[in-house]
Amino acid sequence: MRKVYFWVTTVACMLYAASAFASLASAQEAPDVLVKRVSQEIIDLATSDKEIQAGNRQRILAVVNEKILPHADFRRATALAVGRHWRGATPEQQERLISEFRDLLMYTYAGAMSQIKKGYPLRFLPLRVEPNADEVEVRFEVRRPQRSAEPIRVSYRMAKSADGWKIYDVNVVGVWMSEAYRNTFTSEINRGGIAGLIETLAEKNKSLAASAKASAKAL
């Protein structure tokens, strides 16, 4: 169960960013249509690209940077993750937090992308949205191949922007990603303030970057 939960959680994190991908051509897509289309594109890529399946982190990072991260609403996601301390951060600290949080998620997605396997179909639930709504919640279930296994429920919080619908939070089996990070970030801030959190994230990202380079050399 732990391995399955890890897989679903990391896929959800990837889809959190992947479904935020919106070009000018898709800016008018309905939020659930956008999620379905781009999620499937990412899953297809992850399950067909031999370098991704082999765990080539450099290749995965290139895909994440090119197709996912530039289009995610990281400002809102970071503000939610930092919580009440966000307003106490200076503008410079806020930009650093956004940058480090974006990099942290980038390495998280890269580390998980090669773990995505076929055989876990997604079943989207009806979209409940008022006309002209600026925020919606897109819900779906991850169906596991075991007949006795309960589907795992995932929800996306999405907001309408000038560039189309963007996802800023994801819920997996009842836990919002923003809340999970907030608990960790609050502990870091209580110990060392905003500057301490930034330093911790920066050190973590340096370590992840070194691991990505090492994995690429090993292939």
N, C-alpha and C positions, 0 to 999 in steps of 0.2 A: 504493500500500500504506500509506503514511503516513497519508493521509486516512481510509482504512478503519480503520486501527488506532486513530486518534484517535476516530472515531465509536464503535467498539466499547468503547474504554476509558471514554469519557464515559458511554455507555449503562450500562456495568457499574457505574460509580460511582453513577449515578442509581438503578439497580436495587438497589444495595447498601443505599441508604436506603429506597427504595420498598418493597422486600420486607420491610423491618422494620416497615412500617405494620400495626398490629394493633389493632382495636377490641375491646371486650369481647365482641362477638358472634363474633369470629373467633379468640379467644384459644386455643381448643382445636384449631384447624386444624393438620394435619400441616405440618411445615416446607416440604416441597416443594409442597404444595397452596397454601400461603400465598404462596410465591414466584411460582408460576404465575399465580394470580389477580391479585395486585396489580401484578405486572410488566406484565401485559396491560392492566390499567386505565391505568397510566401511559403505556404506549406508545400506546394508543388516544387518550388525551387529548392527548399531544404531537403526534400526527399529524392531529388534527381541529380543534384550537383555532386559529383564524386569528391571534389575537394572539400565541400562542406561536410559530407558524410565521413570523410577521413579525419575531420577535425582541424583543418587548416584555418587557424584563427585569423591569419592575415586576409585570406579570401573572405571569410565571414565578416570581418570588420569592414572590409571594402563594401560588401553588400549592405550591411547595416547602415553605414555612413551615406551610401548613395541613395538607397531606396526608403529609408525609414526615418532616421534621426532628424534630418533637416526640416521635416514637416510635422513634428510633434510639438504640442503645446507644453514645453518644458517649464516655462515661467509659472503657469498655473499649477502644474504638477509639483514643482519644487516648493511653491508657497504652501500647498496643502501638506506636503511631507514635513516641512519645517514647523508648520502650525503657528501658534501664537507668537513665537519668537521671530517670525518673518518680518513683522513691522519694526522690530527693534534693530534689524540689520541695516547697515548703511547701504546706499545704492551700489557701491563698489562690492560690498560683501554679498549682496543679493546676486550680482552678476557672477561672482565666483562660485556661489552655491549652485546656480543654474548650470554653470559650466561643469563643475565637478559631478553634480547629480546626473547630468546628461552622459558624461563619460562612464560613470558607474553603471548606468543602465546599458550603455553600449557594450561594455565588457560582459555584463550579465547576459544580454541577448546573444552575444558571440559565443559565450560558453555553453549556451543551451541549444543553439540552432542545430548542431550536429546530432542532438538527441531526439529530434522530431522524427517520428516514424509514421508510416501509413497504417491505416486500420483504426483510426480514432475519428470517425466522422463527426461533424458539427451539425446540430439541429437547432436552428434559430426559432425563437419564440416570437409570437406576434408583437409588433412594435406598438407601444401605447404612447401616443403623442398627440398633443393638441395642435390645431392649425396654427401656423406661424410661431411655433415654439422655438426658443433659442437653445434649449437644453433638453436632452433626451437620455434615456437609458436603454441600451441595446442588450438584450439577454439571449444567451444560447446555452446549449448543453453539449458537453463532450461525451460522446458515447464510447464506452470501452468495449473491447471485443468479447470479454467474458459475459456470458448471458446473465449471470447472477449479479454482476457489478452494477451499482447504481450510477446513473449519469452524473457527471460533475458539472455544477451550474456556474456559469461565468456571466458577469455583467460589465458593461462599459458605460461610463458616464461620458457624454459627448456634449460639446458646445459648438454652436454655429459661429463661424468667423468669416471674414472677407474672403478667405481662401477655401472655404468649405467646412465641413464638419471635422472637428478635432477631438480626439480622446484625451482626457486628462486624468482618468482614474480607472482602475479595474478591480473587480471583486471576484475572488476565487473561493468557492465553498464558504461564503459568508464573511470573508476577510477582505477589506479594502486595502489596496496596496499603499495608499497614502497613510492609512492608520498604522500599518505595520512599520513603515519607515519612520513615521513620526515618533513612535515609541523609542526606537533606537536613536534617532537624532536628538530627541529631548534629553536622553541620558548623557549624550556627548556634550550638549550645550550646558547642562547642569554642571558638568565637570570642568569644561574649559571655555564656555561661552561660544559665540558664533565663530570666532577665530579658531577655537579648538575643533569645532565640527569641520570647518573648511580644511584644516590641517589633516585631520583624520581621513577625510574623503580623498584628499590629494595623495596621501601615502598609500591608501588602498588602491587607488587608480594606478600609481606607479608600479605597485606589485603586480597588478593584473596585466599591465602593459608588458612587463618583463616576462610574465608567463606566456602571453600571446606570442611574443617573439621567439621564446624557447620552443614552443610547440610547432611553430612554422619551420624552424631549423631542423627539428627532429624528423620531419616527414621526408 
